[in-house]
Amino acid sequence: MVSDDKVRILVTVTKEMKKELDDLAKKNIRNTSNYIVSILAAHLENEKKNSK
């Protein structure tokens, strides 16, 4: 179950991309889902800074 302030999304990636994400997540001591969230959060922050 997802908390009220969050939403679940479905993303389709290639098997190779999934393996690469799994490997990078492991190097960062995260699970794959949390690793992807951290990448997206960093990207959003970067976009906010660049749009000013």
MIVO-596901 format. One record per atom (N, C-alpha, C): residue number from 0; residue in one letter; chain; atom name; x, y, z. Coordinates in steps of 0.05 Angstrom, whole numbers. Example, Ala and Ser with C-alpha at 12.3 -4.5 7.8 and 13.67 -1.06 7.14 Angstrom:
@nr->0; rest->A; kette->A; atom->N; X->264; Y->-114; Z->156
@nr->0; rest->A; kette->A; atom->CA; X->246; Y->-90; Z->156
@nr->0; rest->A; kette->A; atom->C; X->264; Y->-66; Z->156
@nr->1; rest->S; kette->A; atom->N; X->257; Y->-45; Z->142
@nr->1; rest->S; kette->A; atom->CA; X->273; Y->-21; Z->143
@nr->1; rest->S; kette->A; atom->C; X->258; Y->1; Z->157
//
This chain:
@nr->0; rest->M; kette->A; atom->N; X->17; Y->-24; Z->0
@nr->0; rest->M; kette->A; atom->CA; X->0; Y->0; Z->0
@nr->0; rest->M; kette->A; atom->C; X->18; Y->25; Z->0
@nr->1; rest->V; kette->A; atom->N; X->9; Y->45; Z->-14
@nr->1; rest->V; kette->A; atom->CA; X->23; Y->70; Z->-16
@nr->1; rest->V; kette->A; atom->C; X->9; Y->91; Z->1
@nr->2; rest->S; kette->A; atom->N; X->25; Y->107; Z->15
@nr->2; rest->S; kette->A; atom->CA; X->13; Y->128; Z->32
@nr->2; rest->S; kette->A; atom->C; X->-3; Y->148; Z->16
@nr->3; rest->D; kette->A; atom->N; X->-19; Y->163; Z->30
@nr->3; rest->D; kette->A; atom->CA; X->-37; Y->183; Z->17
@nr->3; rest->D; kette->A; atom->C; X->-22; Y->205; Z->1
@nr->4; rest->D; kette->A; atom->N; X->2; Y->211; Z->9
@nr->4; rest->D; kette->A; atom->CA; X->17; Y->233; Z->-4
@nr->4; rest->D; kette->A; atom->C; X->35; Y->223; Z->-27
@nr->5; rest->K; kette->A; atom->N; X->32; Y->197; Z->-34
@nr->5; rest->K; kette->A; atom->CA; X->49; Y->186; Z->-56
@nr->5; rest->K; kette->A; atom->C; X->31; Y->173; Z->-76
@nr->6; rest->V; kette->A; atom->N; X->42; Y->169; Z->-100
@nr->6; rest->V; kette->A; atom->CA; X->28; Y->155; Z->-121
@nr->6; rest->V; kette->A; atom->C; X->47; Y->135; Z->-134
@nr->7; rest->R; kette->A; atom->N; X->37; Y->113; Z->-142
@nr->7; rest->R; kette->A; atom->CA; X->53; Y->92; Z->-155
@nr->7; rest->R; kette->A; atom->C; X->51; Y->96; Z->-185
@nr->8; rest->I; kette->A; atom->N; X->75; Y->94; Z->-199
@nr->8; rest->I; kette->A; atom->CA; X->75; Y->96; Z->-228
@nr->8; rest->I; kette->A; atom->C; X->87; Y->71; Z->-239
@nr->9; rest->L; kette->A; atom->N; X->80; Y->65; Z->-264
@nr->9; rest->L; kette->A; atom->CA; X->91; Y->41; Z->-278
@nr->9; rest->L; kette->A; atom->C; X->109; Y->51; Z->-300
@nr->10; rest->V; kette->A; atom->N; X->133; Y->41; Z->-301
@nr->10; rest->V; kette->A; atom->CA; X->153; Y->48; Z->-322
@nr->10; rest->V; kette->A; atom->C; X->163; Y->23; Z->-335
@nr->11; rest->T; kette->A; atom->N; X->163; Y->22; Z->-361
@nr->11; rest->T; kette->A; atom->CA; X->173; Y->-1; Z->-375
@nr->11; rest->T; kette->A; atom->C; X->201; Y->5; Z->-386
@nr->12; rest->V; kette->A; atom->N; X->221; Y->-12; Z->-379
@nr->12; rest->V; kette->A; atom->CA; X->248; Y->-9; Z->-388
@nr->12; rest->V; kette->A; atom->C; X->258; Y->-36; Z->-400
@nr->13; rest->T; kette->A; atom->N; X->279; Y->-35; Z->-414
@nr->13; rest->T; kette->A; atom->CA; X->291; Y->-59; Z->-425
@nr->13; rest->T; kette->A; atom->C; X->303; Y->-76; Z->-402
@nr->14; rest->K; kette->A; atom->N; X->307; Y->-101; Z->-408
@nr->14; rest->K; kette->A; atom->CA; X->319; Y->-119; Z->-388
@nr->14; rest->K; kette->A; atom->C; X->348; Y->-109; Z->-382
@nr->15; rest->E; kette->A; atom->N; X->361; Y->-100; Z->-402
@nr->15; rest->E; kette->A; atom->CA; X->389; Y->-90; Z->-399
@nr->15; rest->E; kette->A; atom->C; X->389; Y->-65; Z->-381
@nr->16; rest->M; kette->A; atom->N; X->371; Y->-46; Z->-386
@nr->16; rest->M; kette->A; atom->CA; X->369; Y->-23; Z->-369
@nr->16; rest->M; kette->A; atom->C; X->363; Y->-30; Z->-340
@nr->17; rest->K; kette->A; atom->N; X->345; Y->-49; Z->-336
@nr->17; rest->K; kette->A; atom->CA; X->338; Y->-57; Z->-309
@nr->17; rest->K; kette->A; atom->C; X->363; Y->-69; Z->-295
@nr->18; rest->K; kette->A; atom->N; X->378; Y->-85; Z->-309
@nr->18; rest->K; kette->A; atom->CA; X->402; Y->-96; Z->-297
@nr->18; rest->K; kette->A; atom->C; X->422; Y->-74; Z->-290
@nr->19; rest->E; kette->A; atom->N; X->425; Y->-55; Z->-308
@nr->19; rest->E; kette->A; atom->CA; X->444; Y->-33; Z->-303
@nr->19; rest->E; kette->A; atom->C; X->434; Y->-16; Z->-279
@nr->20; rest->L; kette->A; atom->N; X->408; Y->-11; Z->-277
@nr->20; rest->L; kette->A; atom->CA; X->398; Y->3; Z->-254
@nr->20; rest->L; kette->A; atom->C; X->401; Y->-12; Z->-228
@nr->21; rest->D; kette->A; atom->N; X->397; Y->-38; Z->-229
@nr->21; rest->D; kette->A; atom->CA; X->401; Y->-56; Z->-206
@nr->21; rest->D; kette->A; atom->C; X->430; Y->-54; Z->-196
@nr->22; rest->D; kette->A; atom->N; X->448; Y->-55; Z->-215
@nr->22; rest->D; kette->A; atom->CA; X->477; Y->-55; Z->-208
@nr->22; rest->D; kette->A; atom->C; X->484; Y->-28; Z->-196
@nr->23; rest->L; kette->A; atom->N; X->475; Y->-6; Z->-208
@nr->23; rest->L; kette->A; atom->CA; X->481; Y->21; Z->-197
@nr->23; rest->L; kette->A; atom->C; X->468; Y->25; Z->-170
@nr->24; rest->A; kette->A; atom->N; X->444; Y->15; Z->-167
@nr->24; rest->A; kette->A; atom->CA; X->430; Y->17; Z->-141
@nr->24; rest->A; kette->A; atom->C; X->446; Y->2; Z->-119
@nr->25; rest->K; kette->A; atom->N; X->456; Y->-22; Z->-126
@nr->25; rest->K; kette->A; atom->CA; X->471; Y->-37; Z->-107
@nr->25; rest->K; kette->A; atom->C; X->497; Y->-23; Z->-99
@nr->26; rest->K; kette->A; atom->N; X->510; Y->-10; Z->-118
@nr->26; rest->K; kette->A; atom->CA; X->534; Y->6; Z->-112
@nr->26; rest->K; kette->A; atom->C; X->528; Y->29; Z->-94
@nr->27; rest->N; kette->A; atom->N; X->504; Y->40; Z->-95
@nr->27; rest->N; kette->A; atom->CA; X->496; Y->62; Z->-79
@nr->27; rest->N; kette->A; atom->C; X->481; Y->53; Z->-53
@nr->28; rest->I; kette->A; atom->N; X->482; Y->28; Z->-48
@nr->28; rest->I; kette->A; atom->CA; X->469; Y->16; Z->-24
@nr->28; rest->I; kette->A; atom->C; X->440; Y->24; Z->-22
@nr->29; rest->R; kette->A; atom->N; X->425; Y->20; Z->-44
@nr->29; rest->R; kette->A; atom->CA; X->397; Y->26; Z->-45
@nr->29; rest->R; kette->A; atom->C; X->383; Y->4; Z->-60
@nr->30; rest->N; kette->A; atom->N; X->357; Y->2; Z->-56
@nr->30; rest->N; kette->A; atom->CA; X->342; Y->-16; Z->-74
@nr->30; rest->N; kette->A; atom->C; X->337; Y->-1; Z->-100
@nr->31; rest->T; kette->A; atom->N; X->329; Y->-15; Z->-121
@nr->31; rest->T; kette->A; atom->CA; X->326; Y->-2; Z->-147
@nr->31; rest->T; kette->A; atom->C; X->305; Y->20; Z->-147
@nr->32; rest->S; kette->A; atom->N; X->283; Y->15; Z->-134
@nr->32; rest->S; kette->A; atom->CA; X->262; Y->35; Z->-133
@nr->32; rest->S; kette->A; atom->C; X->271; Y->61; Z->-120
@nr->33; rest->N; kette->A; atom->N; X->284; Y->59; Z->-97
@nr->33; rest->N; kette->A; atom->CA; X->294; Y->82; Z->-83
@nr->33; rest->N; kette->A; atom->C; X->316; Y->96; Z->-99
@nr->34; rest->Y; kette->A; atom->N; X->332; Y->81; Z->-113
@nr->34; rest->Y; kette->A; atom->CA; X->353; Y->93; Z->-130
@nr->34; rest->Y; kette->A; atom->C; X->341; Y->109; Z->-152
@nr->35; rest->I; kette->A; atom->N; X->320; Y->99; Z->-165
@nr->35; rest->I; kette->A; atom->CA; X->307; Y->113; Z->-187
@nr->35; rest->I; kette->A; atom->C; X->293; Y->139; Z->-176
@nr->36; rest->V; kette->A; atom->N; X->281; Y->137; Z->-152
@nr->36; rest->V; kette->A; atom->CA; X->269; Y->161; Z->-140
@nr->36; rest->V; kette->A; atom->C; X->291; Y->182; Z->-135
@nr->37; rest->S; kette->A; atom->N; X->314; Y->174; Z->-126
@nr->37; rest->S; kette->A; atom->CA; X->336; Y->193; Z->-120
@nr->37; rest->S; kette->A; atom->C; X->345; Y->206; Z->-146
@nr->38; rest->I; kette->A; atom->N; X->347; Y->191; Z->-168
@nr->38; rest->I; kette->A; atom->CA; X->355; Y->202; Z->-194
@nr->38; rest->I; kette->A; atom->C; X->334; Y->222; Z->-203
@nr->39; rest->L; kette->A; atom->N; X->308; Y->215; Z->-201
@nr->39; rest->L; kette->A; atom->CA; X->287; Y->234; Z->-209
@nr->39; rest->L; kette->A; atom->C; X->287; Y->259; Z->-192
@nr->40; rest->A; kette->A; atom->N; X->291; Y->256; Z->-166
@nr->40; rest->A; kette->A; atom->CA; X->291; Y->280; Z->-148
@nr->40; rest->A; kette->A; atom->C; X->315; Y->298; Z->-156
@nr->41; rest->A; kette->A; atom->N; X->338; Y->286; Z->-161
@nr->41; rest->A; kette->A; atom->CA; X->361; Y->303; Z->-169
@nr->41; rest->A; kette->A; atom->C; X->356; Y->317; Z->-196
@nr->42; rest->H; kette->A; atom->N; X->344; Y->303; Z->-214
@nr->42; rest->H; kette->A; atom->CA; X->337; Y->315; Z->-240
@nr->42; rest->H; kette->A; atom->C; X->318; Y->338; Z->-237
@nr->43; rest->L; kette->A; atom->N; X->297; Y->334; Z->-221
@nr->43; rest->L; kette->A; atom->CA; X->278; Y->356; Z->-216
@nr->43; rest->L; kette->A; atom->C; X->291; Y->380; Z->-203
@nr->44; rest->E; kette->A; atom->N; X->308; Y->375; Z->-184
@nr->44; rest->E; kette->A; atom->CA; X->323; Y->397; Z->-171
@nr->44; rest->E; kette->A; atom->C; X->340; Y->412; Z->-191
@nr->45; rest->N; kette->A; atom->N; X->354; Y->397; Z->-208
@nr->45; rest->N; kette->A; atom->CA; X->371; Y->409; Z->-228
@nr->45; rest->N; kette->A; atom->C; X->354; Y->426; Z->-248
@nr->46; rest->E; kette->A; atom->N; X->332; Y->416; Z->-256
@nr->46; rest->E; kette->A; atom->CA; X->314; Y->431; Z->-274
@nr->46; rest->E; kette->A; atom->C; X->304; Y->457; Z->-261
@nr->47; rest->K; kette->A; atom->N; X->298; Y->456; Z->-235
@nr->47; rest->K; kette->A; atom->CA; X->289; Y->480; Z->-221
@nr->47; rest->K; kette->A; atom->C; X->311; Y->501; Z->-221
@nr->48; rest->K; kette->A; atom->N; X->336; Y->492; Z->-216
@nr->48; rest->K; kette->A; atom->CA; X->358; Y->511; Z->-215
@nr->48; rest->K; kette->A; atom->C; X->364; Y->523; Z->-242
@nr->49; rest->N; kette->A; atom->N; X->361; Y->507; Z->-263
@nr->49; rest->N; kette->A; atom->CA; X->367; Y->516; Z->-290
@nr->49; rest->N; kette->A; atom->C; X->345; Y->533; Z->-302
@nr->50; rest->S; kette->A; atom->N; X->321; Y->532; Z->-291
@nr->50; rest->S; kette->A; atom->CA; X->299; Y->547; Z->-303
@nr->50; rest->S; kette->A; atom->C; X->297; Y->576; Z->-291
@nr->51; rest->K; kette->A; atom->N; X->314; Y->582; Z->-272
@nr->51; rest->K; kette->A; atom->CA; X->314; Y->609; Z->-260
@nr->51; rest->K; kette->A; atom->C; X->330; Y->628; Z->-276
//
